[in-house]
Amino acid sequence: MSAAAPLPGRSARVSHFVATACARYHLDPAGLAGALAIPVITAAPPPPPRGTLVALPDWASAIGVEGALLVPDHLVAAGTAPCWQRTDWLGAIAWYLDGAAERAAEARNGPIHSYAGRLTGWDTRFWDAAWVNRIVLFLGRWAARRGVSADPRVPAAEVTLSHDVDAVRKTTAIRIKQSAVHLIKALRQLRGGRPVGALRGVGRAVRFFVGPGVGYWNLDRLIAEQRALGLDPIVFVHGGGPPRRPVTWLFDPGYRVADPVPGESLHRLASAGVRVGVHPSFTAWADPAALDRERRAVEAAIGRPVGDCRQHWLRFSWAATWRAQVAAGLTHDWTCGFNDRPGFRLGAALAVRPWGDAEALALTATPTVLMDAQLYDYQELDDARRRAAIARWIGEVQAVGGQAAVIWHQRVVGPDYGWDDGLRALREVLTEGAARRP
């Protein structure tokens, strides 16, 4: 039976996501469902969800995080048997990969546009590990003990380093935005009783705002350095026109892809095999016409078809964004992640096809688990703790043989931001190879 075979007694949606997760580890989902006594639970309480750490049996404890796997508590049935035998593991896979709880929250309150802090009362442990990958590895080992299949092998991880081109030069809008970030950090320092740190933050804000105008085009050098290390980065570039409203003036990249910088360089890089995608305008997250227009602008500039997309500012709606991208002819999205924290928004390090009304959409979505600003603007970290954070998040993807992306903006290397050290640490972690594997 093929890996995409329907699961007995499960909905098409659950079957789709379980098959997706199992395919990564060459497991037969129908075989697992038939061989393992997994309960079926259909309850769907309103968000925010609560999590239950399910302790694994001794023969599978290494697959868990400290011997356990996190599932929404409504998917654990009552009873006296060990908790792992009362868990709807297949339902948990679909619950994570479908973004079920976030979809329900969005239907009530509207999109959070990738800010985890807007999910009030959420159990943040759901985002702390690639739970789905680990669930599948557990089910595979369970099936192997039953003699149904061989113990699953962990494949080599696929971590894609990506560069969002939000600016090619220092503009007034960038001065305002980054100076505001420094002032917010200074205020946090002051509230935390650290006046010296607050003064330093104010100084950084002033220096950034009044500092000289500089060019931010670093992409040719970055791509050459990455490729020399055996990395294959992807670039996301703005395809919109000049900003026409205050909100787009402030938030959209202040360049056109047809300008000599970046256009000539992007055309050369694309001709050399560098993957280039579109980085749509701030307001285009649910606008198929705008997405199509901007995709075509990038295609014209690089002379190549464009199917990849990452929404600018990670502007995203579960109900609208992927559908709009499909309508605009896009085939691969890299948006699903958080702005304000690292993490596994899908509870997984897996490329998935999102589900539509009655079938999977014609689009692949690879999650983004880490971004440079999370390590510099949203947290106060020294070099050692920053490297440890990078190793922690990338190490989880590597440990489960997962698929995920990392964002490092091309403008932030150089003296104006000084985030070069973090990029060097990221490269080291990526090139060290797979870490521990369950």
ZAMAR-75847 format. One line per 5 residues: number of its first residue (from 1); for each residue x, y, z of C-alpha. Coordinates in nm, 4 decimals. Layout:
BEGIN
NUM = X,Y,Z | ...
end
This chain:
BEGIN
1 = 0.0000,0.0000,0.0000 | 0.1378,0.3451,-0.0893 | 0.2324,0.6134,0.1621 | -0.0608,0.8248,0.0416 | -0.3218,0.5531,0.0970
6 = -0.6247,0.6679,0.2992 | -0.6374,0.5757,0.6643 | -0.9209,0.3470,0.7644 | -1.1913,0.5390,0.9476 | -1.0232,0.8792,0.9320
11 = -1.1246,1.1944,0.7461 | -0.9517,1.2956,0.4246 | -0.7904,1.5890,0.6072 | -0.6365,1.3679,0.8771 | -0.5302,1.1101,0.6191
16 = -0.3570,1.3796,0.4145 | -0.1499,1.5187,0.6996 | -0.0595,1.1792,0.8444 | 0.0529,1.0630,0.4992 | 0.2614,1.3810,0.4633
21 = 0.4374,1.3246,0.7947 | 0.4917,0.9529,0.7365 | 0.6341,1.0065,0.3878 | 0.9313,1.1906,0.5361 | 1.0313,0.8697,0.7172
26 = 0.9201,0.6208,0.4487 | 0.6429,0.4820,0.6650 | 0.3083,0.3456,0.5463 | 0.0366,0.5450,0.7285 | -0.2384,0.2925,0.6588
31 = -0.0135,0.0152,0.7889 | 0.0521,0.2090,1.1098 | -0.3160,0.2801,1.1619 | -0.4058,-0.0812,1.1020 | -0.1402,-0.2283,1.3267
36 = -0.1483,0.0084,1.6229 | -0.4388,0.0488,1.8621 | -0.4683,0.4278,1.8291 | -0.7928,0.5774,1.9611 | -0.9980,0.8182,1.7505
41 = -1.1007,1.1385,1.9285 | -1.3066,1.4012,1.7475 | -1.3516,1.6619,2.0218 | -1.2392,2.0133,1.9258 | -1.2543,2.2533,2.2228
46 = -1.2109,2.6273,2.1585 | -0.8661,2.7882,2.1885 | -0.6420,2.8497,2.3675 | -0.5276,2.4863,2.3686 | -0.3665,2.3195,2.6657
51 = -0.0910,2.0652,2.6304 | -0.0295,1.7304,2.7965 | 0.3177,1.5791,2.8090 | 0.2709,1.2107,2.7315 | 0.5458,0.9981,2.8827
56 = 0.6755,0.7391,2.6356 | 0.7542,0.3781,2.7248 | 1.1162,0.2980,2.8022 | 1.1804,0.1504,2.4575 | 1.0911,0.4838,2.2943
61 = 1.1884,0.7399,2.5567 | 1.4872,0.8644,2.3557 | 1.2506,0.9836,2.0842 | 1.0765,1.2254,2.3162 | 1.1947,1.5470,2.4753
66 = 1.3012,1.4328,2.8224 | 1.1114,1.1133,2.7489 | 0.7776,1.2702,2.6568 | 0.5793,1.4147,2.3654 | 0.3429,1.7120,2.3856
71 = -0.0117,1.6775,2.2515 | -0.3262,1.8871,2.3035 | -0.4917,1.7477,2.6139 | -0.8277,1.6918,2.4432 | -0.6629,1.4185,2.2332
76 = -0.5872,1.2019,2.5372 | -0.8776,0.9771,2.6315 | -0.9738,0.8992,2.9900 | -0.8817,0.5598,3.1277 | -0.6356,0.3597,3.3333
81 = -0.4042,0.2393,3.0558 | -0.0706,0.4184,3.0123 | -0.1234,0.7631,2.8661 | 0.0613,0.6822,2.5431 | -0.1921,0.4078,2.4723
86 = -0.4839,0.6502,2.5222 | -0.3552,0.9224,2.2887 | -0.4975,0.9924,1.9443 | -0.1552,1.0257,1.7830 | -0.2892,1.0509,1.4283
91 = -0.5310,1.3239,1.5284 | -0.2440,1.5070,1.6981 | -0.0375,1.5015,1.3772 | -0.3253,1.6570,1.1811 | -0.4029,1.9047,1.4621
96 = -0.0487,2.0382,1.4485 | 0.0053,2.0411,1.0721 | -0.3339,2.1941,0.9963 | -0.2845,2.4751,1.2478 | -0.6224,2.3743,1.3909
101 = -0.6120,2.5835,1.7071 | -0.4779,2.8923,1.5315 | -0.7395,2.8588,1.2595 | -1.0111,2.8553,1.5242 | -0.8584,3.1574,1.6982
106 = -0.8324,3.3455,1.3676 | -1.1969,3.2723,1.2859 | -1.2885,3.4450,1.6125 | -1.0426,3.7318,1.6326 | -0.8781,3.7755,1.2912
111 = -0.5176,3.7061,1.1848 | -0.2323,3.7538,1.4297 | 0.0030,3.8071,1.1324 | 0.2713,3.5871,1.2856 | 0.3011,3.7527,1.6282
116 = 0.2934,3.4756,1.8859 | 0.2450,3.7312,2.1618 | -0.1063,3.7950,2.0330 | -0.2109,3.4390,2.1186 | -0.3100,3.5179,2.4747
121 = -0.3054,3.2293,2.7192 | -0.1420,2.9883,2.4713 | 0.0700,2.6988,2.5912 | 0.3957,2.8054,2.4264 | 0.5435,2.4566,2.4592
126 = 0.3561,2.3678,2.1397 | 0.6197,2.5701,1.9505 | 0.9262,2.4451,2.1357 | 0.9983,2.1241,1.9434 | 0.9272,1.9385,1.6207
131 = 0.6604,1.7328,1.7955 | 0.5064,1.5885,1.4786 | 0.8386,1.4523,1.3550 | 0.8957,1.2901,1.6920 | 0.5418,1.1473,1.7024
136 = 0.5965,0.9793,1.3655 | 0.9303,0.8381,1.4793 | 0.7590,0.7020,1.7907 | 0.4800,0.5412,1.5872 | 0.7380,0.3906,1.3553
141 = 0.9270,0.2361,1.6455 | 0.6033,0.1098,1.7968 | 0.5140,-0.0530,1.4645 | 0.8614,-0.2046,1.4412 | 0.8112,-0.3690,1.7810
146 = 0.4905,-0.5154,1.6431 | 0.6818,-0.6518,1.3450 | 0.4914,-0.4335,1.0982 | 0.7891,-0.2382,0.9631 | 1.1543,-0.1674,1.0196
151 = 1.2575,0.0928,1.2744 | 1.2339,0.4294,1.0918 | 1.5540,0.5951,0.9763 | 1.6142,0.9641,1.0379 | 1.6971,1.1337,0.7061
156 = 1.9457,1.4161,0.6651 | 1.7923,1.7461,0.7730 | 1.7042,2.0085,0.5128 | 1.7623,2.3527,0.6657 | 1.7373,2.6290,0.4074
161 = 1.9197,2.9559,0.4734 | 1.7207,3.2397,0.3200 | 1.7788,3.6105,0.2667 | 1.4869,3.8545,0.2593 | 1.5859,4.1692,0.0693
166 = 1.3973,4.4360,0.2625 | 1.6320,4.7201,0.1691 | 1.9197,4.7985,-0.0627 | 2.0098,5.1288,0.1036 | 1.9432,5.3168,0.4260
171 = 1.6185,5.5095,0.3922 | 1.4280,5.7449,0.6195 | 1.1716,5.4713,0.6850 | 1.4482,5.2339,0.7986 | 1.5959,5.5024,1.0247
176 = 1.2567,5.5439,1.1899 | 1.1830,5.1726,1.2289 | 1.5206,5.0568,1.3611 | 1.5611,5.3566,1.5901 | 1.2178,5.2805,1.7338
181 = 1.3296,4.9216,1.7978 | 1.6343,5.0475,1.9902 | 1.4146,5.2809,2.1964 | 1.1709,4.9998,2.2796 | 1.4629,4.7848,2.3941
186 = 1.5912,5.0765,2.6025 | 1.2500,5.1082,2.7666 | 1.2548,4.7374,2.8500 | 1.5966,4.7824,3.0082 | 1.4700,5.0744,3.2159
191 = 1.1639,4.8837,3.3340 | 1.3924,4.5960,3.4277 | 1.5965,4.8227,3.6528 | 1.8959,4.8476,3.4179 | 1.9442,5.2227,3.3580
196 = 2.2930,5.1827,3.2088 | 2.1584,4.9418,2.9489 | 1.8726,5.1814,2.8797 | 2.1155,5.4672,2.8148 | 2.3127,5.2480,2.5764
201 = 1.9912,5.1678,2.3911 | 1.9059,5.5363,2.3543 | 2.2569,5.5984,2.2252 | 2.2158,5.3235,1.9642 | 1.8851,5.4727,1.8529
206 = 2.0366,5.8186,1.8098 | 2.3439,5.6901,1.6268 | 2.1346,5.4814,1.3891 | 1.8960,5.7655,1.3136 | 2.1568,6.0352,1.2472
211 = 2.4222,5.8068,1.1012 | 2.5352,5.8383,0.7402 | 2.3361,5.6951,0.4551 | 2.4907,5.3659,0.3487 | 2.4284,5.1024,0.0870
216 = 2.2988,4.7671,0.2078 | 2.3659,4.5522,-0.0978 | 2.5591,4.2551,0.0402 | 2.3899,3.9743,-0.1468 | 2.6609,3.8858,-0.4000
221 = 2.9170,3.8402,-0.1232 | 2.6761,3.6496,0.1028 | 2.5722,3.4066,-0.1692 | 2.9364,3.3414,-0.2639 | 3.0261,3.2747,0.1008
226 = 2.7287,3.0432,0.1545 | 2.7946,2.8440,-0.1607 | 3.1603,2.8050,-0.0685 | 3.0403,2.6318,0.2484 | 2.8118,2.3993,0.0563
231 = 2.4931,2.5881,0.1464 | 2.2252,2.6595,-0.1128 | 2.0445,2.9778,-0.0031 | 1.7215,3.1201,-0.1398 | 1.6585,3.4935,-0.1906
236 = 1.3249,3.6714,-0.1534 | 1.2961,4.0050,-0.3314 | 1.0278,4.2743,-0.3378 | 0.8253,4.2930,-0.6571 | 0.6053,4.5914,-0.5792
241 = 0.6183,4.9464,-0.7044 | 0.6872,5.2727,-0.5195 | 0.4963,5.3000,-0.1882 | 0.1767,5.5045,-0.2317 | 0.0398,5.5276,0.1234
246 = 0.1956,5.6094,0.4620 | 0.1726,5.2486,0.5812 | 0.3426,5.1142,0.2692 | 0.6022,5.3935,0.2754 | 0.6960,5.2902,0.6283
251 = 0.6792,4.9119,0.5959 | 0.7468,4.8192,0.2318 | 1.0983,4.7898,0.0879 | 1.1932,5.1217,-0.0712 | 1.3218,4.9862,-0.4022
256 = 1.1968,4.8337,-0.7248 | 1.3306,4.5042,-0.8495 | 1.3842,4.6572,-1.1951 | 1.6283,4.9162,-1.0572 | 1.9962,4.8570,-1.1463
261 = 2.0488,4.7738,-0.7808 | 1.9247,4.5108,-0.7162 | 1.8023,4.4063,-1.0625 | 2.1326,4.3474,-1.2420 | 2.2791,4.1480,-0.9559
266 = 1.9653,3.9388,-0.9098 | 1.9580,3.8545,-1.2795 | 2.3202,3.7417,-1.2601 | 2.2607,3.5351,-0.9461 | 1.9499,3.3686,-1.0902
271 = 2.1419,3.2847,-1.4072 | 2.4018,3.1150,-1.1867 | 2.1338,2.8929,-1.0324 | 2.0460,3.0882,-0.7185 | 1.6824,3.0347,-0.6242
276 = 1.4907,3.3646,-0.6185 | 1.1389,3.4130,-0.4840 | 0.9014,3.7038,-0.4376 | 0.8741,3.9012,-0.1132 | 0.5315,4.0624,-0.1525
281 = 0.4191,4.4027,-0.0340 | 0.3004,4.4575,0.3225 | -0.0673,4.4676,0.2197 | -0.0569,4.1821,-0.0358 | -0.1038,3.8903,0.2062
286 = -0.4628,3.8260,0.0892 | -0.4573,3.9906,-0.2542 | -0.4130,3.7445,-0.5450 | -0.3918,4.0233,-0.8039 | -0.1119,4.2013,-0.6182
291 = 0.0740,3.8748,-0.5602 | 0.0478,3.7853,-0.9285 | 0.1647,4.1314,-1.0370 | 0.4645,4.1250,-0.8045 | 0.5569,3.7690,-0.9005
296 = 0.5605,3.8741,-1.2656 | 0.7775,4.1773,-1.1852 | 1.0404,3.9545,-1.0219 | 1.0254,3.7104,-1.3131 | 1.0838,3.9938,-1.5599
301 = 1.3834,4.1166,-1.3608 | 1.5608,3.7809,-1.3245 | 1.4517,3.6199,-1.6504 | 1.3330,3.3057,-1.4742 | 0.9973,3.1642,-1.3552
306 = 0.9183,3.2367,-0.9907 | 0.7164,2.9996,-0.7740 | 0.8583,3.0735,-0.4273 | 0.7162,3.3290,-0.1866 | 0.7672,3.4636,0.1619
311 = 0.5219,3.7295,0.2734 | 0.6873,4.0536,0.3862 | 0.6801,4.1000,0.7642 | 0.5476,3.7400,0.7707 | 0.1985,3.8809,0.7109
316 = -0.0165,3.5709,0.7102 | -0.3725,3.4452,0.7424 | -0.4585,3.0770,0.7653 | -0.7812,3.1358,0.5768 | -0.6566,3.3681,0.3026
321 = -0.2820,3.3756,0.2358 | -0.2140,3.0312,0.0915 | -0.5288,3.0487,-0.1206 | -0.4234,3.3879,-0.2572 | -0.0769,3.2556,-0.3372
326 = -0.2189,2.9586,-0.5287 | -0.4498,3.1916,-0.7248 | -0.1440,3.4029,-0.8109 | 0.0460,3.1072,-0.9557 | 0.2839,3.0586,-0.6622
331 = 0.3791,2.7042,-0.5660 | 0.6013,2.7194,-0.2548 | 0.5528,2.9363,0.0528 | 0.8125,2.9975,0.3237 | 0.6097,3.2279,0.5531
336 = 0.4795,3.0035,0.8311 | 0.6735,3.1101,1.1385 | 0.6720,3.3819,1.4031 | 0.8083,3.7342,1.4022 | 0.8616,3.7728,1.7746
341 = 1.0099,3.4371,1.8732 | 1.1812,3.1329,1.7249 | 0.9770,2.8175,1.7122 | 0.7844,2.5496,1.5295 | 0.4531,2.7161,1.4489
346 = 0.3246,2.3884,1.3005 | 0.4745,2.1862,1.5838 | 0.6842,2.0317,1.3100 | 0.9882,2.0639,1.0881 | 0.8110,1.9424,0.7755
351 = 0.7208,2.0794,0.4344 | 0.3461,2.0281,0.3944 | 0.0675,2.0905,0.1474 | -0.2035,2.2920,0.3277 | -0.5578,2.1621,0.3157
356 = -0.8290,2.3521,0.1310 | -1.2042,2.2928,0.1496 | -1.2002,1.9342,0.0234 | -0.8455,1.8639,-0.0921 | -0.4853,1.9732,-0.0513
361 = -0.3900,2.3041,-0.2092 | -0.1471,2.3052,-0.5013 | 0.1253,2.4592,-0.2873 | 0.4040,2.3420,-0.0557 | 0.4651,2.5287,0.2701
366 = 0.8035,2.5009,0.4418 | 0.8056,2.6432,0.7963 | 1.0474,2.9143,0.9089 | 1.1823,2.8440,1.2586 | 1.4384,3.1185,1.3220
371 = 1.5028,3.4788,1.2179 | 1.7905,3.7163,1.2880 | 1.5767,3.9852,1.4552 | 1.4568,3.7339,1.7138 | 1.8154,3.7030,1.8344
376 = 1.8956,4.0738,1.8313 | 1.5819,4.2896,1.8532 | 1.3443,4.0704,2.0527 | 1.5989,3.9332,2.2993 | 1.9004,4.0698,2.4836
381 = 2.1685,3.8069,2.4168 | 2.5446,3.8078,2.4285 | 2.7429,3.6202,2.1630 | 2.7575,3.2941,2.3586 | 2.3854,3.2809,2.4356
386 = 2.3013,3.3810,2.0788 | 2.5051,3.0939,1.9415 | 2.3459,2.8585,2.1935 | 2.0005,2.9689,2.0779 | 2.0923,2.9073,1.7134
391 = 2.2300,2.5635,1.7982 | 1.9175,2.4812,1.9987 | 1.6679,2.5560,1.7193 | 1.8732,2.4243,1.4289 | 1.9750,2.1253,1.6397
396 = 1.6119,2.0247,1.6827 | 1.5581,2.0236,1.3058 | 1.8754,1.8229,1.2581 | 1.7886,1.5790,1.5373 | 1.4633,1.4743,1.3700
401 = 1.5850,1.4977,1.0095 | 1.3347,1.7742,0.9461 | 1.2728,2.0472,0.6899 | 1.2738,2.4160,0.7821 | 1.4028,2.7593,0.6839
406 = 1.6021,3.0316,0.8583 | 1.5879,3.4039,0.7720 | 1.8950,3.6256,0.7731 | 1.8280,3.9639,0.6125 | 2.1015,4.0687,0.3746
411 = 2.1079,4.4290,0.5006 | 2.2091,4.3402,0.8576 | 2.5657,4.2345,0.7840 | 2.7930,4.5355,0.8087 | 2.8592,4.8139,1.0580
416 = 2.5098,4.9702,1.0547 | 2.3596,4.6619,1.2255 | 2.6626,4.4507,1.3087 | 2.4840,4.1154,1.3023 | 2.7698,3.9408,1.1214
421 = 2.8670,3.7354,1.4253 | 2.5275,3.5714,1.4385 | 2.5446,3.4787,1.0707 | 2.8879,3.3241,1.1233 | 2.7517,3.1188,1.4149
426 = 2.4552,3.0116,1.2034 | 2.6820,2.8971,0.9216 | 2.8932,2.6981,1.1644 | 2.5895,2.5221,1.3061 | 2.4491,2.4493,0.9605
431 = 2.7749,2.3073,0.8297 | 2.8508,2.0950,1.1338 | 2.5998,1.8421,1.0062 | 2.3280,1.6549,1.1865 | 2.3390,1.6651,1.5645
436 = 2.1980,1.3927,1.7896 | 1.9176,1.1827,1.6382 | 1.6462,0.9936,1.8215
end
